[in-house]
Amino acid sequence: MSRENEGSGVGGDEEPEQLALIRESVRKAKVPRAKPRTWRGAALAKELPVARVLVDKGVLHLDRYFDYAVPEELDAEAQPGVRVRVRFGAGSRNVRDGRREGGGLIDGFIVERCAETDYTGPLAALAQVVSPEPVLSPELLELARAVADRYAGSLADVLQLAVPPRHARAESRVSPEPPAPPAAPEAGSWRRYGHGPEFLRALATGGAPRAVWTALPGPQWAEEIARAVQATLASGRGALVVMPTGRPAARVDAALTELLGAGQHALLTADAGQERRYQEWLSVRRGAVRAVVGTRAAMFAPVRDLGLVVVWDDGDSSHSDDRAPFPHVREVLELRATRDKCGFLLGSWSCTVEAAQLVESGWAAPLVADREQVRGAAPLVRTVGDGDLARDEAARAARLPSLAWQVAREGLKHGPVLVQVPRRGYVPRLACERCREPARCRRCAGPLEAQESGAALRCGWCGVEEAAWHCEACGAFRLRAQVVGARRTAEELGRAFPAVPVRTSGREQVLDTVPDTPALVVSTPGAEPVAEGGYAAALLLDGWAMLGRPDLRAGEDALRRWIGASSLVRPQGAGGTVVVVAEPTLRPVQALVRWDPVGHAVRELAERAELGFPPVSRMAAVSGPPEALAEFLSAAELPRDAVVLGPVPMWDGGPAAGAGGSRRGAGAGVPAGEAWERVLIRVPPGSGAALAASLKVAQAARMARGAKGAREAGGEAVRVRVDPLDIG
């Protein structure tokens, strides 16, 4: 004790407490509540002394609940839904005083409290209640289990995506009272759509309409989503909006703030940081806010009294999670709409094949504008083919045909001009040299790939060689490979237009907005900044680079990216013009010219149905070393109607690169120095659940028996992905 404290007791007359007495008082203090090692000798809870815990192991053969004893001192806090710490892996030998001890500490969630256990051996005790906050509700647990079963994954992996990491400071803050419901909104720009006002009215009156919404080009889409959310809040229910990236989420956030004011909704994005995001998530769980706007992980947001779920641009690959079991936002929100009996809105400037299937099946209704509205809002689209490029040698130095040059020069007089260039890494497929029809396998309609010089062609899906290919459209026998887009487009354009500033937007630096002044804006697909007042023109270069991807979705993705860029251009009445450099006769190009993404999706769906490919069927990609893959397939009890395509060789960045993986490195391709193979397993409608269950059982059994190569550093040797994003 320092001398400075002598005689400094309260009132100046009391003697200070001696250090020895302080130590004695500490010894007599209450025993700490959390004993990470053991609760040896501690009394158990008098009622419901067993806690059923989901441990955070994330391996399939441990995808079940484990029972733990509840010490009396933890009885009040150890409630269903809270985070706990438990000892796991002690074994049955380490038992003392009738209670299991040892094992490593691991996180988990209490699922329920029980009066007794089915386990016949001694139970270990809960080590610690991390927080009394019940973050895992029964509804969220049920949804996570459904997602895990659909994608052949573990419940612990899904909850890793659904429940954000804890932040103690954010958890200690008190959430405010929920605001009063707003008034029902006016229809506003929803009047441009045939049944737009009726859709809002149904939401405002407590209905649950389901719609696939093809939005008109222009910036009004964010305000239209905000009005749908306001209509849902007016009925006393909650709303959930999931965007592909933070940039469109910020636009909807701004639209909601302008329409409803602050405090009516939460923004859940990774850019907010762990503390802010967890605080926003808690405000949703506690019911302080009823509306949520966020990116992918927000699909699990625990919104109370859910009345509407919205997903924007479902064709964007960002909607598919890159960690096991790789759930897709669209599918998860479909599950939520069905389970919660709430409204559903799938919106985009374009239309995916899955969206067209929802309409064709009657699960959702179309929400589209008439042709007059489309013509008034869309820009003029003009085409340039390879023949024009071949005749236009003078423009090749700047990678611009004469038409694109003229449109760019004229557009720069009135504002910025957008130039879209495909990303690096697009691998072209083969096509007929005469008519440009893609070369496909006669067995499964997969893309044909060139092998070593002089060797036969081989299918990229089923692996069957094609020795005598000929084009079924025109009868030609010669093939051509498409040219991948240029790497130095921005530099070339800068030399072609030396007096105009050139801005770039891509992976390294993504621009959010650009001013309404003359400039060339070179962007990769998906990174296009918004121009104030819209772009005067847009050039869509190297169309073959996107159309030539060896994937089933190549045409659909190319059209979606083209329409996304063209929607940022001013309407035709204001002089907006788009030039697309691709073969004019191809279906995606013609759909862009007519601005008819729905018609393109419907025709694609009909072809998929004829071939038996997704979304008409369900599919899984299984990859791994040849021996391990063969062992896995022989052990899996696949449905009788399953069709196995392959195996085909894999390479780093090949057809199945990123098709599966563990929660650590889910997006990784083939490990360096290893030769892998991949198979595609296809089942007809109605057998998807059986396929997922059989793959999950086979993977769990393989991991449980510790098969050779079953565990790698960070993942399993055999990787399974149900409903893979790319199968090309």
N, C-alpha and C positions, 0 to 999 in steps of 0.2 A: 504494500500500500504506500503510495507516495506521500511525502510530507505536506504537499500542497492541500491534501484532503483532510488533514488533521483538524478537528474542531469544526468541521464544515457540515455537521448534521443539521437536520431541520430545526429551525429556531435557534441554532447556534449552541444549544446546551446538551444535545444528545451525542453520545459517543458513537463514532463510526463503527460499523460492523466489521469485525476482524476477518481477515482472509480465510482463516481456518473455519470460522463459522459459515462463511459463504460456501466453502467446499462441502461442509456437512449438509447444508440446506440443499445443495445440488444433488447429493447422494439420496436424500429423502424425497426428492421431487418425484412426480409421477413418471412411471416407466414410459419411454417414447412409444407412441402408438404404432409406428411402422418399424417392424423388425425384419429387415430384408433376409436374414439368414434363416430364422425359424420362429415359430410361436410356441416353442416347447413349453408344455404345462399350462398354456393359456386356456381359459374356458371358451367354449364355442357359443355362438349365438343361440339363444333359447328357442327362437322360432326361425324356421327355414335356415338351418345351419349349413346348407350346401349351396355353393355358387357354381353355376354352369358357365364356363369361360371359353371364349373363342381366343385362342392364342395366336399371336402374330408370327406364324411360321412360314406360311405361303407355299407349302409343298402339298401336293395332291393327296398323298397317302395319310396326311394328318389333317385333312379338311373335315374336321368334326369338332364337337365340343368336349371339354374336359372338366371334370368335377373337382372342386376344391372346397376345403373346410373354411368356414367364415369365423374368425375369432370374434369374441363378444365386443372387443373394443372397436372393431371395424363394422359392426352390425349396422349402425345408422347410415354410414356413408357407402357401404357396399351394396348399392342398389343397381337394378338392371340398367344397362346403358353407360355405366361409368368406366373410365380407364383404370386398369389395375396392373400391378406387377406380380408375377407368379414365378415359382421355381418350376423348371421344366427339364425333364431328362434325368431325374435322380435314379430311376430304376427301383425295383421292388426290394432290393437288399438293404438299402439305406433307410431303415425304419427305427425310430426310437420313441418309446412311450406311446406306441400305437399310432404314430404320425410320421408320414414320409418326410424325409429331409434331403437336402442337397439339390444338385442340379443348378443350371444357370438361370439368372433372372431374365425374364422376357416380358414384353408388353402384351396386353390383351384387353378384352372387353367382357364385362359380365352380361350374359344374355338373359339369365333368369335366376331366381332363387328357388330352391327346392327344399322339401322337408327331408328327403332321403335320396340316396344315390343308388344307381344300378351297379356301380363298380363294387366288386367284392373285397378288394384290398384296402389298405390304409390310404387315406387322403392326405395330400399336402395342404397346408394352409395358405390362404392368400397372403402374399408378402406385404403388399402395400396398395392402398387406394390412392392413385396418382392425383385424382381430382374428383370431387363430388358432382361435377357437371355431367348430367346424363346426355352424352353426345350421340349415342347410338339408340335411336328410337325403334320400336317394333316395325314401323313402316319402312324405315331405311334398311333395317336388317332383312326384311322380306324382299325388298327390291334388290339388294345386293346378292342375296341368294339366287334370285331369278336370273340375274345377269351372269353370275358364276356358272350356273347350269347351262345357260344358252351358249356360252363361249368356252365350255370345257375347262374352266379355271377354278381356282380356289377362292373361298369366301374371304380369306384374309387378304388376298391380293386386291380384290374389289374394294374392300374397306380401306385399303391404303390409298385408293383413288377417291373414295367417297368422303372420308373424314380427314380434314386437314390437320397437320401437326399442332400440338397444343402450344399455346403461348400464355404463360401464367399472368403476365401483366394485362393482356387483353381480356383474359377470363375474369379478372378481378373487377373489371369495370361493370357498372350497372347499366343495363340496356334501358332505354326510355320506353315509355308507354307507346303502343302502336297509334299512329295517326288515324283520324276519322276517314272513312272511305270517301273518295272524291265523287263528284257528280259524273253522270254518264257523259261521254264526249259527243261532240257533233261528228257527223260522218266525215267531213273534210274531204281529203283527196281519195278516201275510200269510195267516193261516188264514181270514180273513174272505172270501177270494176262492177261487173254485172250484178253480183250479190254481195258487194262490199258492205253497204249499210245494214243489210239483214244479218250479216255475220257479226257486226258490232252489236246490233240490237240483241242477238241471241246471247252473247257474252254478258251484256249488261243485265239481262233478266235471269241469269243463273243457268243458262243453257250450256251445252257442251258440244258445239259444232266442231267438225274436223274438216280441214281444208288444205289443199295443195295450192299455194298461191304463186302465180307467175307474175312477179312485180314488173311494172313498167320501168323503162330506163329513166335515170334521173336520180336526184338526191332525196325524193320524198319517201323512200322506203323506210327510213329510220323513224320519221314522224308517224307513219302508218303503223309500225310495230308499237310505238308508244301509245297510240290511240287504242289499239287492241288491249294493251295492258291496262290502260285507264278504265276501259269498259269492264274488264274482269274485276278490278279493284272496286268499282262502283257496286258490284253485286255482293261485296263482302268476302270475296275469295282472293286467293293469291295467284301470282303469275310468275313463270320462269322463262327466260329468254337466253338461249345459248348461241353464241357467235363463234365463228372459226378462229379469229385472232383478236388481239386487243384493240386494233384500230377500228374495226366496225363496232366492237363493243363500246368504245368510247363515244361513237356517234349516237348510238341508241341511248347511252347514259345521258348525253347532253340533251337529246330530244325529250327524255322523260323528265329531266330536271326542269326544262323550259315549260313542259306541259303541266307537271304536277307540283313542282317546287321541290326543295330539298327535304330529305328525311322520309320520302315515300318508297324508296327502293334502295337496294344494296348492289354494289359492283364487286363481283368476284373474279379477279384476274390475278395471274402470277406477278404482274408488274407492281401490284400494290405492296408487296412485301409480306412476310409471314405474319407479323403482328396485326397489320391492318386487315389482311385477308381473314385471319381467324376472328378478329373482332366483328367484321361484317358477317361472317358465317354464323357466329353466335347470335347476332341480332336477328338473323333469319330463324334460327332454331328456337329462340325464345319468343318469337312472334312479334318482335318490335317492328319489323317491316314485313310486308306481304309480297313484295315484288323483287325479283332478282334478275340482273343482267350479268352475264359472265361468259368465260370461255369454257373449254371442254369439261373440266372437272366440275363445273357448276351444274352439270346434268343430274348430279346426285343431291343438289341443295335441298335441305329439309323444309321446304315451303309449307306452311300450314294452310289447310283447306284449299288445296291446289285446284285452280279453276281453268288454267290455260298453260300449255307448254308451247314454246316457239323455238324452231331451229331455222337459222338462216344459212343458205348456201350449203346444203347437205352434201354436195359433191366435193367440197374442199377436203383434202386429205388430213387437215388439222383436226377434223371431227373424229378421227379414229385414234384412240389412245395408243401411244407407243410403248406401253408397259402391259405385261400380261394381266388379264387375259384379252387385251386389245378390244374393249367394247367400243361401239360406234354410237355417237350421240343420237343419231336418228332412231336407231333400234331401241336405245334405252328410253328415249322420250315416248316412243310408241308403247313400250311396256307401261310407263307411268300413266299415259293417257287411258290405257285400257284398265289398269288396276284401280286408278283413282277416279275413273269416269269423268274426266275433265276434257276441256277443249284442246284441240291440236291444230297447230298452224305450221306448215312446212313452206317456207318462202325462199325464193331465189329469182334472179333475173333469168336464169336458165331453167332447165328441168332435167332431173336425173331419171334413169330408167326405173329406179326404185320408187320415185315419186309417181311416175306414170302407172306403176303397178298398184300403188295405193288407190289411185282413182279408178283403175279398171276393175279392181276387186270390190269396189263399193265401200271400202273402209273410210275413204275421205272423198270429199266433193271438190271439183275444180273451182278455183277462184281466179278468173282471168278477165282481161279487158277485151272489148270488141276490136275488130281490125282497124276501125277508124281511130280509136284511141292509140293503138299501137303505132300506126303510121304517123300520128301527130307527135309522139314522144320519141321515136327512134330516129337515129341519124340515117343518112343515105349511105348504103353499103355498095362499094364497087369492087370488082374482082380483077386480079392479074394472074395469069397462068404462067407455066414454065415456057410456053411458046413465046409469050411476050418478052420474057427475060432473055431468051436465046437470040431474039431479033434485036434486042436493045443493048448492044455491046457498050455503048458510051456510058450508060448508067450503071454498068456493073461495078465500076470502081467505087461507087458509093453504096452498093448493094441496093439501089433504088431503080425500079423501072420508070419509064417516062411518066406514067400515070401517077405513081406515088410521088415522084419529084414535083409534079405540077400541083397536086393536092397539098403537099407539105408547104410549098412556096406560097400558095394562096392562103392556107390556113394561118401561116405565120404573120400575115398582115392583120389578123383579127384577134390573135391570142395564142396560147401555147398549143403545141402539137405533141401528141403522145405517140411513142414508138415502142411497140411491144416486141421483144426478142425472146425466143424460147430459152429456157434454162440450159446450162451445160448438163451433159450426161444423158440426154435423150438418145436412146439407141434405135436407129432406124430399122424397120423391117423391110422385107423384100416385096416388090410389087411388079406387076406386069409392065414391061417396057412400053407397050403400045397403048394400053388403056388405063394404066395405073391402078388396076384392081389389086388389092392386097393378096399376096400368095398365102393360101390357107391349106391346112391338112384336110384330106378327103375323109379321114376317119372321125376327127373330133372338131374340125374347123379352127384349130389353133394356128398360130403364126408359124410359117416355115422360116427356118434359119439356115444360113450358109455355113457349111462346115469347112474343113481344110480344102485347099485348092484341088479341084477335080473330084471331090467327094460328093455324095448325094446330099440333097437337102434333108433336114430333120425337123420334125415338129417340136416347138418349144413347150408344148403341154404334155403330149402323150409319148414323145420320143420316137415315134415311128418314122422311118426314113421314107423319103419320096424320091424315087429314082427317075420317074418320067413325068415331071410336072408339065401341065399346060394350063393356060388361062381358060376357065370355064365361061368367061364373059365374051372374049373375042377369039379364043383359039390360039393365041400366040404362045411361043415357047421360050421367049427370052425374058429375063428378069433384070431389074435395076435396083440399086440401093439408093435410098433417099439421102440428101445432103443435110448434115447437121448444121444448125444456125451458126452464124459468124460470131467470133469472140470479141472482135474489135469494132462493133457497130457504132458505139458512141464516138470513137476516134474518127472513124470514116465520115460520120455525119458532121462532126465538127469541121473536117476539112471541106465538106461539100457546102456547108453553110457557115462560113468563117465569121460572119457578122452577128450570129445568133448565139446566145448562151446555151450550153448543153448541160442538162442535169441528169444524173443517173439515180435509179432507185432499185435496189436489189438486196441480196442476202446480207452484204456487208453493211449497207446503210439504206434503210427504208424511209422514204419521205412520206409524210402524212398529207401535206397539202403543198400546192405551188400557186404563186400569184397569177392573176389574170393578165399577164404580159407575154409578149412573144418569146418563146423559148422552145427548145426541143427537149422533151422528157423521155429518156430511154429507160425502160423498165422491164424486168422479168415478170412473167405471169403471176398475179396475186400481190405484187408489190406496187401496183400503180397508185400514185398519189392522186388525191382529189384536187381538181383545178377549180378555183373560184369562178363561178359562172359557167363551168364546163369547158372542155377542150374544143378548140376550133376544128380539129381533125385528129385522126388516129391512123397509124400505119401498122398493120399486123404482118410482120415480116416472117419469112422462113416457115410458112405454114406446114411444109412437109416434115419439119422436125418434130412437130407435135402429132401430126396425123400418122407419121411413120413409127411411132412407138409400138413395140411388140406386145401390145396389151389389148384385152377385150374392150377396155374403156377409152381407147385412144381417140376415137371420133367424138364421143360424148365429152371427154375432158377438153379437147381442143375447142369445141363449140362453146362450152361453159366459160373458158378463159377468154375467148374472143368476145362473147357477149358481155362478160364482166368489164372488159376494157372499153367496149363500144358504148356501154351504158353511161360512161363518164363523159361522153361527147355530147355536144349540144344537139338539140333536135334538128331534123332536116329543114324545118321552116326557118331556123336561125342560122343555116349554113353549115351545120355539122356534117362531116363526110368521113367515112371509114374506107380504107383500102386494105384488102386482104390479099396477100401474096400466096396463093395456093391454086391448085387445079380447080377451075370454076365448076366443073361438072360433079364434083364429089358431094355427097349428101350433106356433111356438116357445113360446107361452104354455101350450098344452096339454102340450107336452113338459116344461116346467118343473113343472107341476102333478103330472104322473105321475113326475117325475124320471127321464126316459128320454132322455138325450142321444144314446144310440146309435141308438135308433129314429128320432129326428129326422135324424141324419146319414145313415142308410141310405136314408130317403125322399128326402132332398136329393140323394144320389148317383144315385138312380134317375132323378130329374128332369133332373139334369145330363147323364146318359147319353142321355136322350131328346133333349135339345136339342143335344148335342155340345159342351158347355162343360167347362172344367177342373173336376176333375182328370182327367176321362175323356179329354180332348184336351189338347194343348199349345198355348200361346198366347204371343204376343209383342205388346208395345205399341211402336209407332214414332211419334214425334211430332217436329214441327218446323215451320218456316215453310212455307206451301203449295208454293211453287216447289221448295224444297229437298226436301221430302217427296216430291213427285211425281217428281223426278229420282232420288231414292234408290230408290223402288219400281220405276221402270222399269229401273234397272240391276241390281236384285237378282234373281238366278235362284232364285225361290222353288220349293219342291217342287210337283209337279203337283197334289197333293191339298190345297194350301193354299187357304183361303178368306179373302178380305180384307173386313173390315167397316169401313165408313167411306169417306172421312174425315169427321170431325165437328169442329166448332170447339172450341178450347180457350180457357180463361180462367184467370186466376190462382186456383188452388184448385179448378179444374175437374176433369173426369173423368180427365185424364192428368197432372195436376199432380203432379210428383214421380215420373212414370213412368219417367224415365230421367235421364241426365246423366253428367257426368264425375266423377272422383274429387274434384274441387273443386266442391261444390254439387250433389251428386247428388239431394238432396231438393228442389231448387228447382223452382218451377213455370215458367210462361211468363215470359220476361223482360219487364220493364215496357215498355209501349208497343209490344209486338209482337203480331201476330195469328198464332197457331199452329193447326195441325190435328193430329189423331191418328187413326191407323188401328189396328185390331186384326187380327192375322194368326193364324188358327187352323188347326191341322193335326191329323189323327187320330193315335191311338197308333202308335208306331213311326216317326213322321216328325219327332219333336222334335229329334233330333240334326241331321237335314238342314236343318231350319228355322234352328237356331242357327248352323250352319256357313254357310249362305247369307247370313244377316244380317251375320255377322262379316266375310265376304269383301267384301260390298258396302260396309260401313263402312270397312274397311281400304283398299279401292281408292279410295274417295272422299277419305279423308284423305291418301293418298299423292299423288294428283294435285293436291291443293290446290284443290279445287272452291270456288267462291264461297260464302262463309259456312260452310266446313267447319270452321273453328276460330273460336271465340269466346274472349273473355276467360274462361278457366276451363272451357271445355267445347266440345263439338261442337254444331253447329246442329241436326243430326238426332240424336235420342236414341233409343236402343234398350234395351228392358228385356224380357228373356225371363222368362216366368212372373210377370207383374206381380202384386203383392199385391192390388190393387184394380183392377177393370176397369169399375166402374160409372160 
